[in-house]
């Protein structure tokens, strides 16, 4: 195991992460036990080895056990904004603990955010939620199951009046192409986690989530979008009750990304960043650039939180990126902000 930065552990084989020994061995599994009992599935520590939660050799807890435990340090952050941009906060929540708990609490909150609008067809009133419940569920599951847990940081869900976006760390696995994804091919990054979710009937089978999201919008003019960068996977669900309109952000995205046509039975629109210079950048720098492309600006505190790094490391990284011409720094102290070059 090698360290590339304070933000991510680099493993000789990325698929080893679930199986490696967890740094924290003082783990409890109350939320996991509750999830099993809720679905009438027996829960016993005697099965931890077969589930991949303990190593067969030394019986130590694995990283899989850590993210399923009540002590999991990864979090889910949901922010709700007023209007059709992300400048005015209405509410924000952060969910922690076992990813089972984050799934339950996160989905419950998304249901509260998912407003219902009424329309009339003749004399009949038709109620329609902003987002199909199945699409919300699959987008959340996709973010939780397929994210790269060897990264620090959190899963981010942003909602405004026009769309809801799910941003998780981890792009496509090596050997998997965007065409494969479109054809329903699935290569789980976290295989044992996916198997466990299959056992709990949270998912039906591998590779079906994207198709379900798209089919949930079969009667809508707007369709889900999937944006893939080297280190992130973003799902954008349009608000069914919002009038579609193209803004400058959409135009910029279409000019910088390629759109891939897909089979009609799946139908999502995939965008893959074409900037070859991304590949030469460190993972931290890529994460910063992706954030700035989305949010336009970033404070020093937000930089530290995004990368889970200390103030000194944030200062050195920002200075290095400034010298390389990747970002612009304005202000000092608490008023310091980072921007992309004009």
N, C-alpha and C positions, 0 to 999 in steps of 0.2 A: 504494500500500500504506500502511495506517495501523496504528498500534499502539493497541490498546485497553488493554492491560495488559502486564505482564512475561510473562504466561502464554500469550497467544495473539496471533497476527498476524491482522488483519482485512483481507480482500481485497475489492475491489470486486465480484468474482465469485468465490464460493467454489470453483467448479470450476477456477479458474486455478492452484490450489496445486501440483498435479503439474507444471505446465508452467513455473512460475517458476524463475528461476536460483537454484541452491543457493548458500548462503553459503559452504559448504566445497567447494572445487574439487579438493582433494587426496583423491580417492576411489579405493578399490580394490574389486574385485568377485570375490574368491575364493569366497565362499559362493554367490554367484549362479552363477558358472561351474560349481561342483560340482553345483548343482541341475539345470542344463541337461544336463550330462554324464550325470547319473544317469538322466535320462529320454531319453537319446540324441537330444538336440536340439542342433544346432550353436550354438556360442557365439562371437560375434565382435563386437568393438567397432565394426566397420563397420555393424552393424545398430542401434547405439545410438540413432541419430536416428529411425529408423522405429519403434523401441520406445518412444520418448518419453523416453529417458535423456539426450539432448542436444538443445539448441535448434537448429533448422535455420539460424537467422540467424548466431549467433556461436559455435556448436559447444560452448557451455558446458554443464556438467552441470545437470540440472534437479533439483527437489525429489524427483521420482520416483526418480532415480538415487541421491539421498542416502539415502532410506529403504531402498533395495535394496542399498546399499553396506555394506562392513564397518565403516564409520564412523558408521552410523545411531545416533543418540543415544536414540531411543525404546526402551523396554524392555518385557518381559513378566514380570510377577511372579506367582508361584503360591505360595499359602500353604495348608497343610494343618492342620486343627484337630482336636482331640480332642473326642469327643462330638458333640452336635447344636447347638452354638452356636459362637461364634468368640472364646472367651475364653482357651483354652489352646492354644498353638502346638505342633504335632508336628514340623513341618518347613516350610521356606520356600526357594524358589529364585528367582533373578532371571536372565533370559536377555537377552543384549544382542547387538549387532552387526546384520548384515543381517536383515531380517524373514524371509528364507528360512531362515536359521540358527535364528531364534527359533521358527519353525514346526516345524522338524525336532526340535530339542531339547525344545521345550515339549511336543510331542505324545508324544515318547518318555517324558518324565517323567510325563505324565498316564496313560500306560499302566501305569507302575509303581504309581501311586496307585490305579488302578482295580482294586480287589480282586475276588476270585472267591469266591462262596459256593456250597456244595453242598446240594442238596435231593434228597429221594428221592420218586420216583413209583412206588409198588409196590416192586419190587426194583431199579429203575433209578435210578442217581444222575444228577442233572442239575446241571451247573455253570452258574452265571449270574453274569456280571460286574455290579458295582454300576451301571455306566453302559454303554449300548450304544456300541461303538467308533465307529459311524458318527455318532452324536449328538455324541460328544466331538470328532470330527474336524470336523464341520460348524460346531459352536459356536466352535471355535478359529479356523477359517478366516473365519467371519463377523466375529469380533472384529478379526482382522488386516486383512482386506480393506476393511471398511467403516468403520473408525474414522476420526476426524477428526485427521489428522496435523498440522494447523496448531495444535493444542493441544500444550502440554507434557504431562508426566505419563506414565503407563504404563498398559498393559492389565493388569487385575487379575483373577486367577482364585482364588476361595476354595473350598475343599473341606472338608466335615465329614462326619459319619456319615449325615446326612440328605439333603444335596443338594450340588451343585457349581454355582457361579455364575460367569459370564463378564461382566465389566464393561468396556465400552469407551467412550471419549469420542466424542461426536457423536450427536445425536438424529436424527430424521427430517429429510430434506432438504425445503426449502421446495417446496410443491406436491405433496408426497407425504403421503397420509393413512394412518392405521392400517388403514382398510378396504382401501386399495390393497395394503398389505403382506400382509394376510390372503388376498387374491385372487392372490398370487404375482407381483405387479408389482414389478419391481426397477429402481431408479434409482441406479446405483453412485455413491457419492461420489468414489471414486477409479477413474475409468473405465479409464485406461490400466493401472493395477495389476490390475484385474479381468480385462482382456483378456490380460494377461501370464499370470495364473494359469490362465485358460482354455486358453491355448496350452500350458502345462506340464501340463495335465490335472489340476490340483489341484481344479478345479471343472468340472462338466459343462455348465452353462449358468447364466444369470443367474436369480435369483429362486427357486431350487430348494432352498436350504439349510434354510429353516424347515420346509418340507414333509417333508424327509428326517429332520429331528430329531424331528418329531412322529410320523412313521410308524415310527421306531425304537422308539417306546413303544406301538405299537398293541395289544400284548397286556398292557399294564400299566394298573392303575387310576389311577396318578399320571401326569400329563402335563407336558411342558415348559411353562414360563411365560416370557413376554417382557414386560419392564417398560420403558417408554419415558418418559424425562423430556426436558425441552428440550435437555439437553446430554449425556445418556448413554443407552446401550442395554444392557440387562441380559438375559442368557439364564440361566434357572435350570433345571438338569437334576436331577430327583429321583433319589435312590438307589433302584434297583429292589429291593434287598434290605433296605430299611429300612421299618418300619411307618409309614404316614402318620399324622400327628396335627396338629391345628390348634393353634398356639401364639398367644400374645398378639400377636406380630409379624404373623402372618397376618391376625388379626382387625382390627388397625389398618390394614393395607394394604387390606383389603376395604372398610373404612369411608371411606378417603381416595381410593380409585381406582375408576374404572369398568371393568367387565369387558365385553369385546366378544365376542359370539358370532361364529364364523367357519365357513367351509365345512367339511363333514365330511371332505373329502379332505385338508385341511390341519390344521384342528382346534386350533391353539394358543390359549392364553388370553392376550390382550393387555391391558395395563393402561396407561392414560395419565393422568399427573398432571393434576389439574383446577385446581390452585392458580393463579389468574390473576395473583397477585402475583409469581410466579416471573418473568414476562416482563419486569418492570420492573427486575430485579436484574442486576448485572453477571455475566459468565460465571464469574469467580472466586468470587463469593458463592454462585452456584448450585451450583458444584462442592463448596464447603464444606458447604452445607446437605444436599446429596445424600449426602455422606460421613457426616455426623453422623446422618442418618436411618438409615443402614445400620449404623454402628459405635457409635453412642450418644455417644462421646467422642473427643477428638482432642488430642494434645500439640502443643506449638509446633513441635517437630521434624517431626512428621507433617504439619502444615500447610505447612511449607516444602517438604517432599518432594512432597506432593500437587500443589502449584501450581508447583513449580520456581521458587520466589522466595527472596529473601534475607531475613534476620532482620528488617531494618528494615521492609520491605514487609509482612511477616507481622504485625508489631506494629501498623502503621497500619491494615491491613485488619481485624484482629480488633477493634481499638478502635472502628472505624467500624461494624462489624456489631453490636457490643455497644450502642453508642449508638442504633442503629436498632431495638434489641430483637430482633434475629435470633438472637443467641447469648448464652450466659452464660459468663463467664470466672471460673475459680476457681484459687486458688493463685498463686505467683510463681516466677520463675526456671525451673529445670528441672522443677518440680512444677506448672507452669501447665497447665491443661487447659481445653478448650472443650466446651460442651454446648448442646443445644437448650433453650429455655425450657420449664419444666414447664407 
